[in-house]
Amino acid sequence: MKSAIKGIVGKRISGVIVKENESRPGEQVFLLFDDNTYYETYADGPLGMAGGIDKGGAAEVRNYMSNRKIVLEALSGSK
């Protein structure tokens, strides 16, 4: 996993752009931030997207599918 995702912690999302393409990468999601930066994630095929917004915080996410290993946890205000 690339560590650049740590850099988005604490940023305010101002928009989201999703692009689809017949060639690689198949789908891209761009998180736009209010400081005129963006973060991109992509997949060779369709990205699996959640069906909705869930209630909860860090504890609920850690407990969800708890048999999966957490490979990165960077929370606003933590070191």
N, C-alpha and C positions, 0 to 999 in steps of 0.2 A: 504494500500500500504506500502510495506517495504521501509524504508528510505535509505537502502544501495545504491540505484540508485544514490543518491546525490554524492556518492564517485567517480563516473565515470567522473564527470564534470572536464574538463581540461586535461584528459588523452588522449593520442594519440592511436587510434586504429591501430593495426598492422595486424590484421587478424580476420576472422569470421569462426566459425565452426558450422554447423547445423547437429544435430543428429536426427534420427527417430527411433522409437521403437514400437513394437507391444503392449507392456505393458506400464504402467504409469511411467514416463511422456511420452506422445506420441511424442512430439517434443521438442527439446532443441536448443536454439541459444546461443552460447558463443561468446562474444566480447573479443578478446585478445588485451592486451595493451602492449606497448613497454617497460613498466617497469616490465615485467614478472608477471603480474596479469591478471585476467579475470573476467568477469561478466556474469552470466548465467540467462536467462529467459526461462521459459518452460510453457507448457500447457498439459493438459490430452489428448487432441486430437491435430489435426494440428493447428499450429499457423497461424493466418491470416497475410500474408505478402503483402506489397505494391507491386504494379505492376511496379514501376519505381522510379526514383529519381526526386523530385520536386524542382523547383527553389524557393527561398525565405528564409526568416529567421524567427526570433521569432514572429514578427508582423503577418506574413502570417499564421504561425501555430496557433497563438491565434485566428485569424479570421476564420480559417477553422473549419467548424462545430461549430460555436460559441455558439450554444445552449448547448454544453457539458461543464461540469465544469472542470477547471484545478485543479488537486489535487497535483501537484508538478511542480514547475518551478525552476530550478537551472541552471543558465547560467554562463559560464566562465567569471570571472571578477565581478560577482555580489555577494552580501553578503546574 
